Amino acid sequence: MLRVLIILLPVALAIYALVDLVQTEDGDVQGLPKIAWAAIIVLVAVVGPLAWILAGKRSGRLLSRLLPPEPGTLGPHGARQVPPDDDVDFLRGLRRRPPSRPSTPPPPPAPTPPAPSSPDDLGDELEEFERDLGGGDPGDDDGPDDPPLASR
């Protein structure tokens, strides 16, 4: 297995470097023409592909792609990257913008009724609720001991 890996790793690296070389524009190739880089990648086993990946391109070298950009350096679109809290124009725009919502406090939460303290209080509340709904007298309830209404 290790023998296969020793052979496949340089081949895969060379294929990657060749594909990257072909896809790179002529203006971004650095140091040598494309045909010379292709010869180096194919003829010099591991060093050629590594040389292309690390030093062959003018923009977007491997190390610059892996590392985060430093603050204040040019970004991928040529603009200077500055964090928002250090950007004077951004902070100035925040000061000019009116607040999006009025600064009125939110309404207070609705009061919650106190919880009943005993089962007797629950019975009283139930009777009061039935009276509010238009039910009959509290003593005129159809409980489980009463016969059904249709048979009365």
N, C-alpha and C positions, 0 to 999 in steps of 0.2 A: 504494500500500500504506500509506503514511504517513497519507493522508487517511482511509482506512478505520479505522486505529488511533486517530486523533484523535476519531473519532465513536464507535467502539465502547468505548473505555476509560471515558468518563464514563457511558455507558449501563450498562455492566457494574457500575460502582461504585454507581450509583443503584439498580440491581436488588438488589445485595448488601445495601445499606443498608436498603432497604424490607423485604426478607425478614428481616433481623436485627431490625428494628423490630417487625414483626408477631410474631416468636417471643419477644420480650422481654416479661416479665411487667410489669404496670402499676406495681408497686411499685419496679421497678428503673429506670424511666424517670426521668430527672433534668432539671429545669429547665422543661420544657414538657410539655403533654399529648401523647399519641401522635398525635392528628390534626394538631396543629401541627407536630410533627416530620415527619410524612408530607408535609405541604405544603412544608416547607422543603426536604426531600430532592428532591421533584419539581420545584419551581419554581426553586431556586437550583442551577444545573447541577453544578459540581464541589464548591463550598464546602459545600452542604447535606449531601451524603453524608459528606464528611470531618468536618463538625461533629458529625454523629450518631455516627460511628465513634469519634471522639476524646473527645467530651464528653457524649454523650446518655445513656449508661448509668451508673447509680450503681455497680454492681459489675461487675468484669470489663472494664474499659476496655482498649482495644487495647494501650496501652503497658504496662499491668500484666500482660497476657497474654504479651507478648514478653519482658519482663525477668524474670530469676529473682528469687524473693522474697528479701528481705534476712533474714539470720539473726535470730531472735528476733521476727519479725513474725508476724501471724496468717496461717495457711495457708488453703487452699481450704475446709476443713471447720471453720474457726474455732479450730483448735488452734494453739498456739504452736510454730513449727518451730525445733528446736534440733538441731544435729549430735550424733550419739551420743557422741562423745568429750567433749562439753560438758554432756551431760545427766546430772545427778547421780543421778536415779532409775535410769537405765539402768546406770550404773556400780555403784551400790549393789546392784542385782539380780545383776550379774556376780559380785560378791564373795560373795553368799549362796549361789549355786548351786554344788553339789558338782561336781567334775570329772566329765565324762561317761565318761572311760576311766581305768582304773588307770594309775598312773604307772610301770609296769614297763618297762624298756627292751626293745626288740624283740630276738628271738633272733638270735644271730650267723649270718651266712650259712654255708651248708654249704661245706666245703673242696672245692676243685676239684682233680682229679688233675692232676699235672704233665703237660705235653704231651711226647710222645716226641721225642727229639732226632734220631733217625736212622731210616731205613727198616727197619733190622735190629730196632730196638726195636719197631716196629709188628708185624713178623712174630712176635716173641716174645709180644707182648700178644695177638695173634690166636690163637696156639696155646694160650695159657693160658685164653682165653675159651672156645675149643672144648672144652677139658678140663672146664671148669666146667659147660658145658652137657651134658656126658655123651657127648661125641663120642669117637671112637676115639683111637688113637695119633696123634701129630702126623705121623708118616710115612705114615699110612694115609688120606691125603686123596684125594678124587676130583677131580683137576685136569683141565684141558682135554685133556691127553695120554692120560688113561686112557679105556678104552672105557666106554660107558654101563653102569650097573649091571644092566640087564635082559639084556644080551648076555653076561655073565660066566659 
